[in-house]
Amino acid sequence: MGGLLEHWGTPEREILTFTILTTHANFLMKDIHERMPVIIPPEHYKTWLDPQLADVSKIQTLIGPYPEQQMEAYPVSTKVNSPKNDTPDLTAELT
């Protein structure tokens, strides 16, 4: 996923912040939510992780909705809605 990590603070206390970027939903995801995480394709990892990347037009090409043809969606348990639940079965398809 596309995110931003920042280090800041004082020499005595370093503060790390992180955010996951979102974009508008692609056709597959739009019935689930109006937004979706930015997904960086593997072939663009090096570009995305380049600390010198400052070209706004290049960044914009990386942060659009991920192609729905490369995704799959299926119903899962509503247990995924609580961070108290953390088991592998949460991603099992409901039949």
Secondary structure in CASP SS format (residue, H / E / C, confidence):
PFRMAT SS
TARGET T0000
AUTHOR 0000-0000-0000
METHOD secondary structure of the structure
MODEL  1
M C 1.00
G C 1.00
G E 1.00
L E 1.00
L E 1.00
E E 1.00
H E 1.00
W E 1.00
G E 1.00
T C 1.00
P C 1.00
E C 1.00
R C 1.00
E E 1.00
I E 1.00
L E 1.00
T E 1.00
F E 1.00
T E 1.00
I E 1.00
L C 1.00
T E 1.00
T E 1.00
H E 1.00
A C 1.00
N C 1.00
F C 1.00
L C 1.00
M C 1.00
K C 1.00
D C 1.00
I C 1.00
H C 1.00
E C 1.00
R E 1.00
M E 1.00
P E 1.00
V C 1.00
I C 1.00
I C 1.00
P C 1.00
P H 1.00
E H 1.00
H H 1.00
Y H 1.00
K H 1.00
T H 1.00
W H 1.00
L C 1.00
D C 1.00
P C 1.00
Q C 1.00
L C 1.00
A C 1.00
D C 1.00
V H 1.00
S H 1.00
K H 1.00
I H 1.00
Q H 1.00
T H 1.00
L H 1.00
I C 1.00
G C 1.00
P C 1.00
Y C 1.00
P C 1.00
E H 1.00
Q H 1.00
Q H 1.00
M C 1.00
E C 1.00
A C 1.00
Y C 1.00
P C 1.00
V C 1.00
S C 1.00
T H 1.00
K H 1.00
V H 1.00
N H 1.00
S C 1.00
P C 1.00
K C 1.00
N C 1.00
D C 1.00
T C 1.00
P H 1.00
D H 1.00
L H 1.00
T H 1.00
A C 1.00
E C 1.00
L C 1.00
T C 1.00
END
